[in-house]
Amino acid sequence: MKNLIIDIGNTRIKTAVFESGTLLEEWAYEQLADAELLWASLEFDQVLISSVRYSEKELRQRLAFDFLFLNHQTRIPIANAYATPQSLGLDRIAAAIGAWELSGQREVLAIDLGSCVTYELVDDNQTYRGGAISPGLRMRARAMHEFTANLPLVKVDEAPQNFTGDSTQTCMKSGIWYGIQLEILGQIQYYQKKYPEIKVFVCGGDAQSFDSLAKDHIFVVPNLVLYGLNCILNHNVE
């Protein structure tokens, strides 16, 4: 059975084909019309769509194939103990489920490095507990620039050469980059105290920038959300 997974975000439309839990291929587009040409050329048995750009009604009117549309009522393979489930971003729960599945369905921490840095915990009872949200790389840079009189807007897309900056710009870059890196390591150490065998999965647009964090218990999987969406689809059709 081949699964077609479609994740429609604000700027990109990500598509992947899975078979028996294995990711076969993935693509990314900006325009729905371009993605539709791809979908028309593919063979698949079942489809899941997660979308923040188009409603379910709009997509059913436009697309020729049937699909499962992800929303807060969709069944998921783990328990959800989040206090405000209707406000929980579907990409957050999908990342958590993707990490849980890839870890062998055990306790796991999923870290998504995007506009914000999000931390998602699934405990040893296969229950999603929530986590934390903090500013990402570009958000931190913009905040320092926009909320001060004299600090410039800096671009941080790789680790600074030196931990100790020797100019205003290099100090800002060090503070932003290593602030996030040390935050990530601190979060991991906190959860390791309670769950010594916990595995960590890092995903998101800036995941590759922090691939130096990868160790025996830390895995960088940029397309983790797609794995989670595939797991959700399988849970609903099995």
N, C-alpha and C positions, 0 to 999 in steps of 0.2 A: 504494500500500500504506500503510495506516495502522497505526502502532505505538502500543500502549497501554503506558505506562511507569508502574510502581507502585513507590514507594519507601516502605516501612513502617519508620519509625523508632520510637524509644522513646515519643515523645509525639504525633507527627503522621504521617498517611498522605498522602503527596504523590502525585498522579496527573497525568499529562500525555499528550496525544495528539500524535504527530508524523506528518508526511507529507512524504516526500522530504527529510528532515533539517530541516524547518521545524516549529517548535513552534506548534501551532494553538491549544490551550487547556490550562490547568492548574488544578488544584483542590487543596485541602488539607482533611483531616478529622482528627478525633481518634479516632473510633470506626470499627471495621471495618464494622459494619452500615450506617452512613451511606455509606461508600465503595462498598459492594456495590450499593446502590440506584443510584448514579451509573453504575457499570460496566455494570449491566443495561440502561441507557438508551443506551449508546454503541455505535457501529459501529467495529470494528477487525479487523485481519487477523492480527496476532501480538502477543504479550505478553511482557514481561520483568518479573519481580518481584524486588526486593531487600528483604530483611526481617530485622530484628533482633528483632522481637517474636513472630513466628510461624515455625514450622519449615515446610519444604517439605511434609512429610507432612500437617500440619494444614491448610495452604492447599489442597492437592489434595483433601482430604476435604470442604472447605467450598465451594470455587469450582467453578462449572459449566464454565468454559472452561480450555483447555490453556494452559500458559505455560512459559517458560524461567526457571528459578530460579537467581539469581546466587549462586555460591559460588567458592571459591578454585580450583576445577577448570575453571570456565567459560573458554572461549577469549576472549582479548582481542586487539585489533588492533595492540598494540605489545609489544615485548619487555619483560620484567620482570627487572631486575637486583637487586631487593631481597634482602638476605641472609636475611631471615626472612619469606618470602612468606605463610606461614600466619598470621602475626600482623598482616599489613597490613590495615587497615580497608578494606572494600570501597567505602565512600564516598570514601576518599582516592584510590584508583586510578580510581574513576569520575570524580572531579573532574579528575584529571590527564588522562584520556582526553577528557573534554569540552573542556578547554582546548586540547589537542592538535588535536582535530577543528576547533574554531572558529578556530584560528590558521592553518589551511591545512596541517595535519600537519607542523609544523616545531617547532623548539625552543621550549619554553614553560615558564613557572612558574605553577602554580595555587596560590592562597592562599585558604584557607578560614577565615573568621572566625566561629567558633562558641564552644563551651565552651573549646576550645583553639584556638590559631592554628596551622594546619598549612601547610607549604610543600612542594609536590610538583614535582619537576623531570622533564621529558621532554627528553632531549638531542637533538642534531642527527642521531643515529643511530636516532631513533624508539624509544628505550629509556628506560623509567622507572627513575630512579636513586634515588628516595627524596627526602629533604629535611630538614625540621626540624619539631619540635613545641614550642610554648611556651604558657604560660597565656593565656587570653582575658580580656576585660574583667572579667566578673563573678568569674572565678576569682582574678584579681589583687586585686580589692577584698576578697573574702572572706579571702584569705590574710593580707592586712595586718591585717584586723580580728581574725581568729581566732588569729593567732600573735603578737599583741602585747597588752599590758595595757590600753592607753588609746586606741588608734586606733579611730575609729568605722567603721561599715559605710556606705560611700558608694555612691550610684547614679551610674553614668556611662553615659549613653545619647546623649550628643552632645559635640562638641568644646568644651572649656572656653573661655570668652571670652578669658582671658589665659594665655599660656604660663607666666608666673611667678605661682604661687599666693601669696595674701596671708593665708591662714588654713590651719589643719590640713586642713580638708576640701578646699579648693581646691588645696592642694599635692598631696593624694592624687589628686584627679581629674586634675590635670595630669600627674602621674607615670604614672598608669595609661594615660590616653588617648595622650599624646604618646610615652610609652614604646613603645606598640604601633605608632604611626604611624612613628616613627623606626626601629624594628626592621624594619618592612616595607620602608621605603625602603633600609635598609642591606642587607637580603637581596637586593633587586632590584639594587642597585649591585654587589654581590658577583658575581652571576651575569652581569651585563652585561659585566664584564671578560672573561669567557670566551666569552660568547655575545652579541656586540654587537647582534644583530638579535632578541634574545629578546623575546617578547611575554608579558605578564603578565595573568592573569585572576583577579579577586577575587570570591569567593562566600561564602555562609554567612549566618547570621542577622543578623550585625552588618555585612554588606557595605555596605548602604545608608548606614550611619553614616559610612563612610569613602569615600563616593563622590567626595569632594574630591580623592582621589588619582588619579582618572581623567585620563589624558593620551593622547597619540597612541599609546603602546605599552602602556597600562594600561587594562583594560576591567573594569567592574563588572558581573558576570552572576550575580545571586543564585541562579538555578536551574541552575547549571553542572553539578551532579551529574546532573540529569535528561538533559542533553545527552549526558553520558558514558554513561549507561545506554542511551540510544537508540543510540549508536554501537556499543556492545557487542552489543546485540540484532541490529543490521544485520550485524555481522561474523559472527554465528553462523547467520544464515538465508540469507545470500547464497551 
